[in-house]
Amino acid sequence: MTTRLIADETLTAALARMLAADLAPGWTVLLDGPVGAGKTHFARAFIRARQGDLAEDVPSPTFTLVQTYDDPLGTEIWHADLYRLTDPSELHELGLEEAMSDAICLIEWPDRLETRPPHAMTIALTPCPDPALRRIVLDCPDAARLAARAGFVAQAGWGEARVVPLAGDASARRYFRLQGPQGAAVLMDDPGGSMPAFLAMTRWLLDRGFGAPAILAQDAPQGLALVQDLGDDLLARVLERDPAVAPVAYDRIADLLVDLHHHPVPDFLPALDGAALADQVGLFSLYPQALGIDVPDIGPLIAGLHADLAADQRPLTALRDFHAENLIWRGAAPLGLIDYQDAVAAHPAYDLVSALQDARRDVPAETEAATIARYLAATGLDEARFRGAYALLGAQRGLRIMGIFTRLCLRDGKPRYLDFMPRVWGHVQRNLAHPALAPLAGALADVPAPDAAIIERIRARCARP
């Protein structure tokens, strides 16, 4: 993929820092262009970004031919200037060819190479009539998004910030922490089109005092936003470090949902009603199909059960991906909220199920019971009706997740989610034990549990990423 842009020094360096956040060992960056085009400026910004607080001076390797650096993750970075290379055979003496297999190599004057290295990308820089500008041609994977991210942060005044990738989720969204003179912020890159929904929901939450991140800059058409950094204390990590926090944390979760449900539902949220739940649960079929098993269409069953158990309850705001990986512990401050761009209007049990039947971690049964009881005591909802809807929504959600995890492996080459399947299936079976869900339990009676052998059968068919 090739992308062209005009850049000043700030944007050139921002582009280098953005690439530094993305690049893995084994890649070679060919920096092409004449003397004075900015190749060393690009390489210097790249290397210093990889090193972070340990950043060294990065002199031009014109006379040494090669300089090597280490970053905090243990990656070796080779910066080579081949201008004075008289014969390609000298590369063997430098050790550069061997380094290309497990280091990141930045090579100026790559035309001196005899052959193009494997896993190489080209960044060509040429001067413009205006000496403050240069033309840059990116020939690398995902070049357009790389350039868009760099241009956005530079325009937002964060062009000097170091860029560090943050753990993503199962979607195409990506997150980066920016660390600059202004402090820290989070760059969101969402090419999938949900940025307008995220921004609208963020404003709604902030206006009502919830712990969403402040929006620092945005470009919704490009799917980019710069938001407040709420920190690294994901509730899941806090609970792992200190399980004694759980009673307080889950009381806070129940109270947050009670508060959320006091507010009228935003008029821009789609409805997660019986028809939508039935449509979504169709993904479950990917799991039995991967095992060569046919199951009946359970969508009509889900819709019918929703009509019987949940349709009488007024829909309320549901953040939807509401669990300990998307909640940030901030001490006495309100819980930080992230990843709510898929918010919907749904039965009030939906977010409780999401938090208490977590696909990624075990929630003790007593914690689940206490949190439900706290929510019911605060809202006065009919307990029997609520628990029936809770079981239905838990079953539907778990079945859909089973299909999603199967698809992530078979289509997207992401097998790690398969390891969560036994826990999710356990949630499904507990929910199906509710007497009102007997028809659904019967329809699924022949579907095998995801034991180790079945998970390996699916993993063996995993797509290459």
C-alpha angles and dihedrals in degrees: 000000000000126000128178129203144159113238141181122211093275094052091043090054092044089053091051092050092048090052090047089059091054107039123100129200113278095048124114122204113206108206106200128184145089128288111296095018093121103260094135091043088056093046093047093053090047095051096044090049091053091049097047112176090005093058115150133198108279110208123187110269092217093124101028091044090211136041122182130206138178127219125210091262091060096254115147115223121201119199112192133182110194097181092112094041108125099185133017089232088073088072089074090058091050092053090227095129092056092046091058092074098062109008134066107252125199110192125190117198093021091174086084089068116101094218135010110263121240115260091023129151127191128225110184119195125189130173122254126216086258103070091213091063137062136188114240125195115193116201102178142102114294091003095158094054091044091054092043092053093047093047092048096052092044092051090047090057096254097104092120094053124114112240121221122180117237126207111276132204136240093288132078090260117117131199131202132182115226117207113190144137089289092056125250133332137164123243114210118201112190114168091170098082102251097111095098089054091049093050094047092049091046092055091047093051095045092049088058097046100257122145101257117140119264114250111241099176136349144192103180096178090058093042095243132131137165112213140176115283106239092188137247101284098110107181090239090060093045091052091048091052095041116017089181088076091067100090093051093041095052092044086055090050092053091047092048091054092047089053092044091052093053090069124080112257113263110256092230096062118105119231120255094202132150094284093050092047090050092050093048095049088062086085089071090075089073089073099056091036089058086058094046093252126134119216129183120257103272094187095095090049091053092048092048093048090049090053090051100041110025115014093089091064118088109246115249135190114290121185086201104201088059110150142114094281090059099043121082121209111224102169112242092355120095115280110273114243128211138161098035099131089114094058115150143179105258146142109302091243092066099085092040089057090048092053099039100039095049116179093209104046141023118256112199114247091237090054091051092049094046093049093050091047092051092051093048093048091053096045102035093222119161105270099211093049092044094051092050091053090044091056092047094049091045091052094046093047094047093048091050091049091052088058093045092052090049091051093047088059102039099039107022103033094239106131098162092087090064089075089067094056099091091055092048092048089051089055090050093052093049090052093046089056089072106107093232090061095056093115091054092045089053093051090054098041094109096049109106123230116253098256123169094274094051093046090053090050090057093041090054089063094049115140119241110257 
